[in-house]
């Protein structure tokens, strides 16, 4: 089986401020839009690869600003979610999508088992292994963690307008999400909703359930409308909002996962 990534293309994960002292651990699974050279352009134009189908617009910039403000560690995934969506398990059809929104991804048509395994082995596994190692190192040093993933979403999806600015997503554990919803709900100029524009039934809580839930860590996934953070000014504004709210949180006691 030939490799997916060439030696000079780099690891799928960038660790920013890995020794950060904040209780908040930030993860950005859809930060990058890089396509491995071995895959060409996946049959897409440069314009298509700049759209939201390929990455979460503005999410990495906001995440980096929040990490700096809080002295928090951040893990950033470099490769486009069209190659592998690291917020999906290998069994999910959306992990290597043939369709994204209304756009067909020619480079994902008829992937062989070997093709799929290369993407799992060289992008998905290294990324999540690195997230797990960071949490292990913090646990070994007695540092408790609040686990927060940062995403962005399109204002209009398949013709339907989404009437919110911020979504706070969670699965079974609502401890952190409840606090975030209460805090952002007090901001008069922010429309915040629970488990929108997606929810756990859409399969979007994979990273949360893989890393935070088994450790008993409080967690939440934040979805910011991408037109609000497409430019520097909006990125700075939303990073300040997130840093202020996250920085004021009290740390709940870790919870044992239900068997």
C-alpha positions as protocol buffer text, in pm:
chain_id: "A"
residue {
  index: 1
  type: UNK
  ca { x: 0 y: 0 z: 0 }
}
residue {
  index: 2
  type: UNK
  ca { x: 145 y: 333 z: -103 }
}
residue {
  index: 3
  type: UNK
  ca { x: 150 y: 610 z: 157 }
}
residue {
  index: 4
  type: UNK
  ca { x: -92 y: 898 z: 149 }
}
residue {
  index: 5
  type: UNK
  ca { x: 137 y: 1167 z: 293 }
}
residue {
  index: 6
  type: UNK
  ca { x: 486 y: 1235 z: 164 }
}
residue {
  index: 7
  type: UNK
  ca { x: 765 y: 1289 z: 418 }
}
residue {
  index: 8
  type: UNK
  ca { x: 780 y: 1667 z: 361 }
}
residue {
  index: 9
  type: UNK
  ca { x: 404 y: 1726 z: 397 }
}
residue {
  index: 10
  type: UNK
  ca { x: 397 y: 1727 z: 776 }
}
residue {
  index: 11
  type: UNK
  ca { x: 187 y: 1569 z: 1046 }
}
residue {
  index: 12
  type: UNK
  ca { x: -191 y: 1608 z: 1045 }
}
residue {
  index: 13
  type: UNK
  ca { x: -190 y: 1780 z: 1383 }
}
residue {
  index: 14
  type: UNK
  ca { x: -34 y: 2104 z: 1505 }
}
residue {
  index: 15
  type: UNK
  ca { x: -2 y: 2144 z: 1881 }
}
residue {
  index: 16
  type: UNK
  ca { x: -20 y: 2507 z: 1992 }
}
residue {
  index: 17
  type: UNK
  ca { x: 87 y: 2597 z: 2347 }
}
residue {
  index: 18
  type: UNK
  ca { x: 91 y: 2232 z: 2454 }
}
residue {
  index: 19
  type: UNK
  ca { x: 202 y: 2319 z: 2808 }
}
residue {
  index: 20
  type: UNK
  ca { x: -71 y: 2579 z: 2858 }
}
residue {
  index: 21
  type: UNK
  ca { x: -190 y: 2607 z: 3218 }
}
residue {
  index: 22
  type: UNK
  ca { x: -557 y: 2682 z: 3152 }
}
residue {
  index: 23
  type: UNK
  ca { x: -810 y: 2414 z: 3246 }
}
residue {
  index: 24
  type: UNK
  ca { x: -953 y: 2460 z: 2895 }
}
residue {
  index: 25
  type: UNK
  ca { x: -823 y: 2228 z: 2622 }
}
residue {
  index: 26
  type: UNK
  ca { x: -917 y: 2345 z: 2271 }
}
residue {
  index: 27
  type: UNK
  ca { x: -951 y: 2123 z: 1965 }
}
residue {
  index: 28
  type: UNK
  ca { x: -1017 y: 2235 z: 1607 }
}
residue {
  index: 29
  type: UNK
  ca { x: -1082 y: 1930 z: 1389 }
}
residue {
  index: 30
  type: UNK
  ca { x: -1176 y: 2120 z: 1071 }
}
residue {
  index: 31
  type: UNK
  ca { x: -912 y: 2391 z: 1083 }
}
residue {
  index: 32
  type: UNK
  ca { x: -723 y: 2320 z: 762 }
}
residue {
  index: 33
  type: UNK
  ca { x: -800 y: 2283 z: 393 }
}
residue {
  index: 34
  type: UNK
  ca { x: -476 y: 2120 z: 279 }
}
residue {
  index: 35
  type: UNK
  ca { x: -508 y: 1830 z: 33 }
}
residue {
  index: 36
  type: UNK
  ca { x: -223 y: 1575 z: 29 }
}
residue {
  index: 37
  type: UNK
  ca { x: -31 y: 1605 z: -298 }
}
residue {
  index: 38
  type: UNK
  ca { x: -96 y: 1240 z: -379 }
}
residue {
  index: 39
  type: UNK
  ca { x: -469 y: 1321 z: -407 }
}
residue {
  index: 40
  type: UNK
  ca { x: -434 y: 1621 z: -637 }
}
residue {
  index: 41
  type: UNK
  ca { x: -738 y: 1847 z: -589 }
}
residue {
  index: 42
  type: UNK
  ca { x: -990 y: 1566 z: -530 }
}
residue {
  index: 43
  type: UNK
  ca { x: -1135 y: 1676 z: -863 }
}
residue {
  index: 44
  type: UNK
  ca { x: -1244 y: 2014 z: -724 }
}
residue {
  index: 45
  type: UNK
  ca { x: -1165 y: 2370 z: -828 }
}
residue {
  index: 46
  type: UNK
  ca { x: -971 y: 2614 z: -611 }
}
residue {
  index: 47
  type: UNK
  ca { x: -1297 y: 2801 z: -552 }
}
residue {
  index: 48
  type: UNK
  ca { x: -1470 y: 2487 z: -426 }
}
residue {
  index: 49
  type: UNK
  ca { x: -1175 y: 2404 z: -200 }
}
residue {
  index: 50
  type: UNK
  ca { x: -1202 y: 2750 z: -43 }
}
residue {
  index: 51
  type: UNK
  ca { x: -1569 y: 2699 z: 48 }
}
residue {
  index: 52
  type: UNK
  ca { x: -1701 y: 2571 z: 379 }
}
residue {
  index: 53
  type: UNK
  ca { x: -1730 y: 2220 z: 238 }
}
residue {
  index: 54
  type: UNK
  ca { x: -1352 y: 2186 z: 271 }
}
residue {
  index: 55
  type: UNK
  ca { x: -1289 y: 2347 z: 612 }
}
residue {
  index: 56
  type: UNK
  ca { x: -1445 y: 2548 z: 895 }
}
residue {
  index: 57
  type: UNK
  ca { x: -1389 y: 2906 z: 786 }
}
residue {
  index: 58
  type: UNK
  ca { x: -1248 y: 3122 z: 1066 }
}
residue {
  index: 59
  type: UNK
  ca { x: -1237 y: 2843 z: 1324 }
}
residue {
  index: 60
  type: UNK
  ca { x: -859 y: 2808 z: 1342 }
}
residue {
  index: 61
  type: UNK
  ca { x: -800 y: 3182 z: 1373 }
}
residue {
  index: 62
  type: UNK
  ca { x: -1053 y: 3213 z: 1656 }
}
residue {
  index: 63
  type: UNK
  ca { x: -911 y: 2904 z: 1829 }
}
residue {
  index: 64
  type: UNK
  ca { x: -556 y: 3039 z: 1819 }
}
residue {
  index: 65
  type: UNK
  ca { x: -664 y: 3374 z: 1964 }
}
residue {
  index: 66
  type: UNK
  ca { x: -859 y: 3203 z: 2244 }
}
residue {
  index: 67
  type: UNK
  ca { x: -565 y: 2973 z: 2320 }
}
residue {
  index: 68
  type: UNK
  ca { x: -335 y: 3273 z: 2351 }
}
residue {
  index: 69
  type: UNK
  ca { x: -578 y: 3470 z: 2569 }
}
residue {
  index: 70
  type: UNK
  ca { x: -636 y: 3181 z: 2810 }
}
residue {
  index: 71
  type: UNK
  ca { x: -290 y: 3018 z: 2800 }
}
residue {
  index: 72
  type: UNK
  ca { x: -472 y: 2708 z: 2680 }
}
residue {
  index: 73
  type: UNK
  ca { x: -340 y: 2418 z: 2472 }
}
residue {
  index: 74
  type: UNK
  ca { x: -486 y: 2385 z: 2124 }
}
residue {
  index: 75
  type: UNK
  ca { x: -478 y: 2096 z: 1878 }
}
residue {
  index: 76
  type: UNK
  ca { x: -532 y: 2188 z: 1513 }
}
residue {
  index: 77
  type: UNK
  ca { x: -603 y: 1944 z: 1231 }
}
residue {
  index: 78
  type: UNK
  ca { x: -427 y: 2056 z: 910 }
}
residue {
  index: 79
  type: UNK
  ca { x: -591 y: 1852 z: 636 }
}
residue {
  index: 80
  type: UNK
  ca { x: -925 y: 1916 z: 472 }
}
residue {
  index: 81
  type: UNK
  ca { x: -1226 y: 1734 z: 610 }
}
residue {
  index: 82
  type: UNK
  ca { x: -1291 y: 1623 z: 252 }
}
residue {
  index: 83
  type: UNK
  ca { x: -985 y: 1398 z: 283 }
}
residue {
  index: 84
  type: UNK
  ca { x: -1088 y: 1277 z: 628 }
}
residue {
  index: 85
  type: UNK
  ca { x: -1335 y: 1437 z: 868 }
}
residue {
  index: 86
  type: UNK
  ca { x: -1167 y: 1385 z: 1204 }
}
residue {
  index: 87
  type: UNK
  ca { x: -1497 y: 1440 z: 1383 }
}
residue {
  index: 88
  type: UNK
  ca { x: -1629 y: 1115 z: 1236 }
}
residue {
  index: 89
  type: UNK
  ca { x: -1529 y: 753 z: 1309 }
}
residue {
  index: 90
  type: UNK
  ca { x: -1393 y: 536 z: 1027 }
}
residue {
  index: 91
  type: UNK
  ca { x: -1727 y: 356 z: 1001 }
}
residue {
  index: 92
  type: UNK
  ca { x: -1915 y: 676 z: 912 }
}
residue {
  index: 93
  type: UNK
  ca { x: -1997 y: 749 z: 546 }
}
residue {
  index: 94
  type: UNK
  ca { x: -1924 y: 1115 z: 626 }
}
residue {
  index: 95
  type: UNK
  ca { x: -1564 y: 1040 z: 726 }
}
residue {
  index: 96
  type: UNK
  ca { x: -1462 y: 1049 z: 356 }
}
residue {
  index: 97
  type: UNK
  ca { x: -1769 y: 1204 z: 196 }
}
residue {
  index: 98
  type: UNK
  ca { x: -1873 y: 1145 z: -163 }
}
residue {
  index: 99
  type: UNK
  ca { x: -2114 y: 1439 z: -127 }
}
residue {
  index: 100
  type: UNK
  ca { x: -2061 y: 1751 z: 84 }
}
residue {
  index: 101
  type: UNK
  ca { x: -2372 y: 1967 z: 105 }
}
residue {
  index: 102
  type: UNK
  ca { x: -2471 y: 1966 z: -265 }
}
residue {
  index: 103
  type: UNK
  ca { x: -2121 y: 1921 z: -409 }
}
residue {
  index: 104
  type: UNK
  ca { x: -1994 y: 1586 z: -533 }
}
residue {
  index: 105
  type: UNK
  ca { x: -1634 y: 1503 z: -437 }
}
residue {
  index: 106
  type: UNK
  ca { x: -1492 y: 1312 z: -737 }
}
residue {
  index: 107
  type: UNK
  ca { x: -1172 y: 1216 z: -555 }
}
residue {
  index: 108
  type: UNK
  ca { x: -1376 y: 1025 z: -296 }
}
residue {
  index: 109
  type: UNK
  ca { x: -1565 y: 814 z: -548 }
}
residue {
  index: 110
  type: UNK
  ca { x: -1501 y: 440 z: -536 }
}
residue {
  index: 111
  type: UNK
  ca { x: -1226 y: 446 z: -276 }
}
residue {
  index: 112
  type: UNK
  ca { x: -1064 y: 108 z: -228 }
}
residue {
  index: 113
  type: UNK
  ca { x: -1020 y: -40 z: 119 }
}
residue {
  index: 114
  type: UNK
  ca { x: -650 y: 42 z: 87 }
}
residue {
  index: 115
  type: UNK
  ca { x: -728 y: 405 z: 2 }
}
residue {
  index: 116
  type: UNK
  ca { x: -958 y: 436 z: 301 }
}
residue {
  index: 117
  type: UNK
  ca { x: -712 y: 267 z: 536 }
}
residue {
  index: 118
  type: UNK
  ca { x: -435 y: 507 z: 430 }
}
residue {
  index: 119
  type: UNK
  ca { x: -650 y: 807 z: 526 }
}
residue {
  index: 120
  type: UNK
  ca { x: -753 y: 647 z: 855 }
}
residue {
  index: 121
  type: UNK
  ca { x: -395 y: 550 z: 942 }
}
residue {
  index: 122
  type: UNK
  ca { x: -221 y: 870 z: 836 }
}
residue {
  index: 123
  type: UNK
  ca { x: -471 y: 1141 z: 931 }
}
residue {
  index: 124
  type: UNK
  ca { x: -744 y: 1019 z: 1168 }
}
residue {
  index: 125
  type: UNK
  ca { x: -536 y: 798 z: 1399 }
}
residue {
  index: 126
  type: UNK
  ca { x: -238 y: 1036 z: 1444 }
}
residue {
  index: 127
  type: UNK
  ca { x: -469 y: 1328 z: 1515 }
}
residue {
  index: 128
  type: UNK
  ca { x: -672 y: 1154 z: 1782 }
}
residue {
  index: 129
  type: UNK
  ca { x: -369 y: 980 z: 1928 }
}
residue {
  index: 130
  type: UNK
  ca { x: -213 y: 1324 z: 1980 }
}
residue {
  index: 131
  type: UNK
  ca { x: -527 y: 1457 z: 2148 }
}
residue {
  index: 132
  type: UNK
  ca { x: -526 y: 1155 z: 2381 }
}
residue {
  index: 133
  type: UNK
  ca { x: -156 y: 1199 z: 2465 }
}
residue {
  index: 134
  type: UNK
  ca { x: -205 y: 1563 z: 2557 }
}
residue {
  index: 135
  type: UNK
  ca { x: -492 y: 1474 z: 2790 }
}
residue {
  index: 136
  type: UNK
  ca { x: -286 y: 1188 z: 2937 }
}
residue {
  index: 137
  type: UNK
  ca { x: 5 y: 1423 z: 3009 }
}
residue {
  index: 138
  type: UNK
  ca { x: -224 y: 1674 z: 3177 }
}
residue {
  index: 139
  type: UNK
  ca { x: -380 y: 1398 z: 3387 }
}
residue {
  index: 140
  type: UNK
  ca { x: -36 y: 1271 z: 3487 }
}
residue {
  index: 141
  type: UNK
  ca { x: 51 y: 1620 z: 3612 }
}
residue {
  index: 142
  type: UNK
  ca { x: -277 y: 1650 z: 3801 }
}
residue {
  index: 143
  type: UNK
  ca { x: -422 y: 1916 z: 3570 }
}
residue {
  index: 144
  type: UNK
  ca { x: -797 y: 1888 z: 3525 }
}
residue {
  index: 145
  type: UNK
  ca { x: -939 y: 1974 z: 3185 }
}
residue {
  index: 146
  type: UNK
  ca { x: -1247 y: 2127 z: 3027 }
}
residue {
  index: 147
  type: UNK
  ca { x: -1269 y: 1992 z: 2672 }
}
residue {
  index: 148
  type: UNK
  ca { x: -1391 y: 2238 z: 2406 }
}
residue {
  index: 149
  type: UNK
  ca { x: -1399 y: 2194 z: 2030 }
}
residue {
  index: 150
  type: UNK
  ca { x: -1442 y: 2495 z: 1801 }
}
residue {
  index: 151
  type: UNK
  ca { x: -1620 y: 2485 z: 1465 }
}
residue {
  index: 152
  type: UNK
  ca { x: -1803 y: 2715 z: 1226 }
}
residue {
  index: 153
  type: UNK
  ca { x: -2118 y: 2668 z: 1020 }
}
residue {
  index: 154
  type: UNK
  ca { x: -2272 y: 2818 z: 708 }
}
residue {
  index: 155
  type: UNK
  ca { x: -2553 y: 3076 z: 741 }
}
residue {
  index: 156
  type: UNK
  ca { x: -2752 y: 2889 z: 473 }
}
residue {
  index: 157
  type: UNK
  ca { x: -2752 y: 2511 z: 430 }
}
residue {
  index: 158
  type: UNK
  ca { x: -2927 y: 2351 z: 132 }
}
residue {
  index: 159
  type: UNK
  ca { x: -3141 y: 2662 z: 94 }
}
residue {
  index: 160
  type: UNK
  ca { x: -3246 y: 2690 z: 459 }
}
residue {
  index: 161
  type: UNK
  ca { x: -3132 y: 2991 z: 662 }
}
residue {
  index: 162
  type: UNK
  ca { x: -2997 y: 2915 z: 1008 }
}
residue {
  index: 163
  type: UNK
  ca { x: -3124 y: 3167 z: 1262 }
}
residue {
  index: 164
  type: UNK
  ca { x: -2848 y: 3168 z: 1519 }
}
residue {
  index: 165
  type: UNK
  ca { x: -2501 y: 3307 z: 1579 }
}
residue {
  index: 166
  type: UNK
  ca { x: -2364 y: 3039 z: 1810 }
}
residue {
  index: 167
  type: UNK
  ca { x: -2453 y: 2677 z: 1874 }
}
residue {
  index: 168
  type: UNK
  ca { x: -2350 y: 2497 z: 2193 }
}
residue {
  index: 169
  type: UNK
  ca { x: -2352 y: 2124 z: 2130 }
}
residue {
  index: 170
  type: UNK
  ca { x: -2330 y: 1833 z: 2368 }
}
residue {
  index: 171
  type: UNK
  ca { x: -2428 y: 1471 z: 2408 }
}
residue {
  index: 172
  type: UNK
  ca { x: -2524 y: 1311 z: 2742 }
}
residue {
  index: 173
  type: UNK
  ca { x: -2313 y: 1534 z: 2967 }
}
residue {
  index: 174
  type: UNK
  ca { x: -2463 y: 1884 z: 2984 }
}
residue {
  index: 175
  type: UNK
  ca { x: -2249 y: 2032 z: 3264 }
}
residue {
  index: 176
  type: UNK
  ca { x: -2034 y: 2261 z: 3053 }
}
residue {
  index: 177
  type: UNK
  ca { x: -2292 y: 2325 z: 2783 }
}
residue {
  index: 178
  type: UNK
  ca { x: -2546 y: 2447 z: 3040 }
}
residue {
  index: 179
  type: UNK
  ca { x: -2298 y: 2700 z: 3177 }
}
residue {
  index: 180
  type: UNK
  ca { x: -2201 y: 2821 z: 2832 }
}
residue {
  index: 181
  type: UNK
  ca { x: -2562 y: 2859 z: 2722 }
}
residue {
  index: 182
  type: UNK
  ca { x: -2640 y: 3061 z: 3034 }
}
residue {
  index: 183
  type: UNK
  ca { x: -2338 y: 3286 z: 2989 }
}
residue {
  index: 184
  type: UNK
  ca { x: -2386 y: 3353 z: 2619 }
}
residue {
  index: 185
  type: UNK
  ca { x: -2761 y: 3388 z: 2672 }
}
residue {
  index: 186
  type: UNK
  ca { x: -2690 y: 3700 z: 2877 }
}
residue {
  index: 187
  type: UNK
  ca { x: -2530 y: 3870 z: 2575 }
}
residue {
  index: 188
  type: UNK
  ca { x: -2800 y: 4076 z: 2407 }
}
residue {
  index: 189
  type: UNK
  ca { x: -2635 y: 4076 z: 2065 }
}
residue {
  index: 190
  type: UNK
  ca { x: -2576 y: 3699 z: 2041 }
}
residue {
  index: 191
  type: UNK
  ca { x: -2838 y: 3441 z: 1940 }
}
residue {
  index: 192
  type: UNK
  ca { x: -2727 y: 3117 z: 2101 }
}
residue {
  index: 193
  type: UNK
  ca { x: -2907 y: 2780 z: 2080 }
}
residue {
  index: 194
  type: UNK
  ca { x: -2859 y: 2431 z: 2220 }
}
residue {
  index: 195
  type: UNK
  ca { x: -2761 y: 2150 z: 1981 }
}
residue {
  index: 196
  type: UNK
  ca { x: -2806 y: 2362 z: 1669 }
}
residue {
  index: 197
  type: UNK
  ca { x: -2739 y: 2372 z: 1378 }
}
residue {
  index: 198
  type: UNK
  ca { x: -2647 y: 2010 z: 1449 }
}
residue {
  index: 199
  type: UNK
  ca { x: -2697 y: 1771 z: 1738 }
}
residue {
  index: 200
  type: UNK
  ca { x: -2571 y: 1436 z: 1859 }
}
residue {
  index: 201
  type: UNK
  ca { x: -2821 y: 1258 z: 1635 }
}
residue {
  index: 202
  type: UNK
  ca { x: -2620 y: 1395 z: 1338 }
}
residue {
  index: 203
  type: UNK
  ca { x: -2304 y: 1218 z: 1452 }
}
residue {
  index: 204
  type: UNK
  ca { x: -2115 y: 1538 z: 1533 }
}
residue {
  index: 205
  type: UNK
  ca { x: -2013 y: 1448 z: 1889 }
}
residue {
  index: 206
  type: UNK
  ca { x: -1752 y: 1190 z: 1793 }
}
residue {
  index: 207
  type: UNK
  ca { x: -1449 y: 1380 z: 1924 }
}
residue {
  index: 208
  type: UNK
  ca { x: -1630 y: 1469 z: 2247 }
}
residue {
  index: 209
  type: UNK
  ca { x: -1738 y: 1110 z: 2305 }
}
residue {
  index: 210
  type: UNK
  ca { x: -1402 y: 966 z: 2210 }
}
residue {
  index: 211
  type: UNK
  ca { x: -1192 y: 1180 z: 2445 }
}
residue {
  index: 212
  type: UNK
  ca { x: -1396 y: 1366 z: 2707 }
}
residue {
  index: 213
  type: UNK
  ca { x: -1684 y: 1134 z: 2789 }
}
residue {
  index: 214
  type: UNK
  ca { x: -1473 y: 827 z: 2885 }
}
residue {
  index: 215
  type: UNK
  ca { x: -1249 y: 1044 z: 3107 }
}
residue {
  index: 216
  type: UNK
  ca { x: -1543 y: 1208 z: 3282 }
}
residue {
  index: 217
  type: UNK
  ca { x: -1437 y: 1552 z: 3156 }
}
residue {
  index: 218
  type: UNK
  ca { x: -1692 y: 1827 z: 3107 }
}
residue {
  index: 219
  type: UNK
  ca { x: -1714 y: 1916 z: 2739 }
}
residue {
  index: 220
  type: UNK
  ca { x: -1886 y: 2121 z: 2470 }
}
residue {
  index: 221
  type: UNK
  ca { x: -1867 y: 2183 z: 2100 }
}
residue {
  index: 222
  type: UNK
  ca { x: -1898 y: 2544 z: 1986 }
}
residue {
  index: 223
  type: UNK
  ca { x: -2035 y: 2627 z: 1638 }
}
residue {
  index: 224
  type: UNK
  ca { x: -1995 y: 2990 z: 1526 }
}
residue {
  index: 225
  type: UNK
  ca { x: -2169 y: 3118 z: 1212 }
}
residue {
  index: 226
  type: UNK
  ca { x: -1888 y: 3151 z: 964 }
}
residue {
  index: 227
  type: UNK
  ca { x: -1978 y: 3488 z: 812 }
}
residue {
  index: 228
  type: UNK
  ca { x: -1924 y: 3635 z: 1159 }
}
residue {
  index: 229
  type: UNK
  ca { x: -1563 y: 3512 z: 1173 }
}
residue {
  index: 230
  type: UNK
  ca { x: -1450 y: 3520 z: 811 }
}
residue {
  index: 231
  type: UNK
  ca { x: -1249 y: 3841 z: 868 }
}
residue {
  index: 232
  type: UNK
  ca { x: -997 y: 3957 z: 1128 }
}
residue {
  index: 233
  type: UNK
  ca { x: -1234 y: 4191 z: 1313 }
}
residue {
  index: 234
  type: UNK
  ca { x: -1496 y: 3923 z: 1365 }
}
residue {
  index: 235
  type: UNK
  ca { x: -1236 y: 3666 z: 1464 }
}
residue {
  index: 236
  type: UNK
  ca { x: -1099 y: 3901 z: 1728 }
}
residue {
  index: 237
  type: UNK
  ca { x: -1447 y: 3988 z: 1860 }
}
residue {
  index: 238
  type: UNK
  ca { x: -1556 y: 3626 z: 1892 }
}
residue {
  index: 239
  type: UNK
  ca { x: -1225 y: 3517 z: 2041 }
}
residue {
  index: 240
  type: UNK
  ca { x: -1265 y: 3785 z: 2309 }
}
residue {
  index: 241
  type: UNK
  ca { x: -1620 y: 3667 z: 2382 }
}
residue {
  index: 242
  type: UNK
  ca { x: -1517 y: 3303 z: 2405 }
}
residue {
  index: 243
  type: UNK
  ca { x: -1210 y: 3377 z: 2615 }
}
residue {
  index: 244
  type: UNK
  ca { x: -1410 y: 3589 z: 2859 }
}
residue {
  index: 245
  type: UNK
  ca { x: -1678 y: 3323 z: 2905 }
}
residue {
  index: 246
  type: UNK
  ca { x: -1445 y: 3023 z: 2914 }
}
residue {
  index: 247
  type: UNK
  ca { x: -1199 y: 3199 z: 3142 }
}
residue {
  index: 248
  type: UNK
  ca { x: -1470 y: 3267 z: 3401 }
}
residue {
  index: 249
  type: UNK
  ca { x: -1589 y: 2906 z: 3425 }
}
residue {
  index: 250
  type: UNK
  ca { x: -1551 y: 2706 z: 3743 }
}
residue {
  index: 251
  type: UNK
  ca { x: -1410 y: 2359 z: 3695 }
}
residue {
  index: 252
  type: UNK
  ca { x: -1658 y: 2079 z: 3773 }
}
residue {
  index: 253
  type: UNK
  ca { x: -1539 y: 1756 z: 3925 }
}
residue {
  index: 254
  type: UNK
  ca { x: -1461 y: 1483 z: 3671 }
}
residue {
  index: 255
  type: UNK
  ca { x: -1752 y: 1243 z: 3625 }
}
residue {
  index: 256
  type: UNK
  ca { x: -1722 y: 869 z: 3583 }
}
residue {
  index: 257
  type: UNK
  ca { x: -1850 y: 751 z: 3249 }
}
residue {
  index: 258
  type: UNK
  ca { x: -2161 y: 533 z: 3266 }
}
residue {
  index: 259
  type: UNK
  ca { x: -2097 y: 168 z: 3190 }
}
